Amino acid sequence: MCKYVTTDMEKMMKKIVEMALTKNKAQVQEQLDGVENKIQERIRGIENKIQDLVNIIESMYGNCE
């Protein structure tokens, strides 16, 4: 009987660890998604600033095409 109890406890512990890892993985993924969104926002901001500079240059020197 002691062997069965140990086996059951091992199974329960493995399940608890798996659940904790799954939760941690979900939390990490959520954090990564947030970082990715912030990076995309920064990239859009940089692209907008570049376009603003292009517009200023074109207005100063005309369209070079």
Residue frames as qw, qx, qy, qz and C-alpha x, y, z in Angstrom:
[[0.000, 0.885, 0.465, 0.000, 0.00, 0.00, 0.00],
 [0.336, -0.744, 0.086, 0.572, 2.84, 2.37, 0.78],
 [0.385, -0.052, 0.586, 0.711, 4.11, 2.03, -2.80],
 [0.136, 0.655, 0.651, 0.359, 0.71, 3.04, -4.19],
 [0.212, -0.906, -0.254, 0.264, 0.55, 6.07, -1.92],
 [0.396, -0.520, 0.330, 0.681, 4.02, 7.15, -3.04],
 [0.307, 0.227, 0.684, 0.622, 3.06, 6.65, -6.68],
 [0.004, 0.818, 0.558, 0.143, -0.14, 8.63, -6.22],
 [0.300, -0.841, -0.049, 0.448, 1.75, 11.40, -4.45],
 [0.408, -0.252, 0.494, 0.725, 4.32, 11.47, -7.25],
 [0.212, 0.507, 0.683, 0.482, 1.54, 11.73, -9.82],
 [0.131, -0.908, -0.390, 0.079, -0.10, 14.55, -7.88],
 [0.386, -0.684, 0.164, 0.596, 3.19, 16.39, -7.51],
 [0.375, 0.042, 0.608, 0.698, 3.92, 16.02, -11.23],
 [0.088, 0.718, 0.620, 0.303, 0.46, 17.36, -12.02],
 [0.256, -0.895, -0.192, 0.312, 0.97, 20.34, -9.69],
 [0.409, -0.449, 0.375, 0.701, 4.33, 21.09, -11.29],
 [0.294, 0.323, 0.682, 0.587, 2.81, 20.81, -14.78],
 [0.032, -0.861, -0.502, -0.078, 0.01, 23.18, -13.80],
 [0.338, -0.804, 0.022, 0.489, 2.49, 25.67, -12.34],
 [0.405, -0.198, 0.532, 0.717, 4.65, 25.51, -15.46],
 [0.201, 0.570, 0.671, 0.429, 1.62, 25.99, -17.68],
 [0.151, -0.925, -0.321, 0.137, 0.57, 29.02, -15.64],
 [0.401, -0.638, 0.245, 0.610, 4.10, 30.43, -15.73],
 [0.391, 0.122, 0.639, 0.651, 4.28, 29.84, -19.48],
 [0.087, 0.779, 0.567, 0.251, 1.00, 31.72, -19.95],
 [0.278, -0.895, -0.106, 0.331, 2.26, 34.61, -17.80],
 [0.442, -0.387, 0.435, 0.682, 5.53, 34.78, -19.73],
 [0.312, 0.395, 0.670, 0.546, 3.66, 34.72, -23.04],
 [0.048, -0.902, -0.428, -0.011, 1.41, 37.53, -21.83],
 [0.354, -0.774, 0.132, 0.508, 4.45, 39.59, -20.87],
 [0.434, -0.094, 0.594, 0.671, 6.07, 38.89, -24.24],
 [0.207, 0.670, 0.627, 0.340, 2.90, 39.96, -26.02],
 [0.174, -0.938, -0.209, 0.216, 2.94, 43.21, -24.06],
 [0.413, -0.555, 0.371, 0.620, 6.57, 43.83, -24.96],
 [0.393, 0.230, 0.683, 0.571, 5.87, 43.04, -28.60],
 [0.087, 0.850, 0.504, 0.127, 2.98, 45.51, -28.64],
 [0.271, -0.875, 0.031, 0.399, 5.17, 48.22, -27.12],
 [0.449, -0.273, 0.548, 0.650, 7.89, 47.56, -29.70],
 [0.303, 0.507, 0.674, 0.443, 5.34, 47.75, -32.53],
 [0.059, -0.941, -0.317, 0.098, 4.03, 51.06, -31.15],
 [0.367, -0.705, 0.266, 0.545, 7.58, 52.45, -31.01],
 [0.436, 0.043, 0.661, 0.609, 8.24, 51.29, -34.58],
 [0.186, 0.755, 0.577, 0.248, 5.04, 52.99, -35.77],
 [0.208, -0.926, -0.091, 0.300, 6.11, 56.16, -33.98],
 [0.425, -0.452, 0.473, 0.625, 9.53, 56.06, -35.65],
 [0.371, 0.353, 0.700, 0.498, 7.93, 55.41, -39.04],
 [0.048, 0.902, 0.428, 0.023, 5.63, 58.40, -38.52],
 [0.296, -0.824, 0.147, 0.460, 8.58, 60.62, -37.61],
 [0.446, -0.138, 0.623, 0.627, 10.49, 59.47, -40.69],
 [0.264, 0.619, 0.649, 0.355, 7.46, 60.22, -42.86],
 [0.113, -0.946, -0.212, 0.219, 7.19, 63.66, -41.25],
 [0.380, -0.596, 0.385, 0.594, 10.84, 64.31, -42.12],
 [0.399, 0.210, 0.708, 0.544, 10.26, 63.14, -45.70],
 [0.123, 0.834, 0.525, 0.114, 7.31, 65.50, -45.96],
 [0.233, -0.883, 0.034, 0.406, 9.39, 68.41, -44.65],
 [0.416, -0.336, 0.564, 0.629, 12.22, 67.68, -47.09],
 [0.328, 0.448, 0.713, 0.429, 9.80, 67.33, -49.99],
 [0.026, 0.925, 0.374, -0.055, 8.12, 70.61, -49.09],
 [0.303, -0.782, 0.223, 0.497, 11.52, 72.34, -48.93],
 [0.199, -0.418, 0.675, 0.574, 13.03, 70.89, -52.10],
 [0.674, 0.312, -0.249, -0.621, 10.05, 69.63, -54.02],
 [0.926, -0.010, 0.360, -0.118, 9.32, 66.06, -54.94],
 [0.141, -0.631, 0.658, 0.385, 12.53, 64.60, -56.42],
 [0.676, 0.184, 0.712, 0.054, 10.81, 61.97, -58.55]]
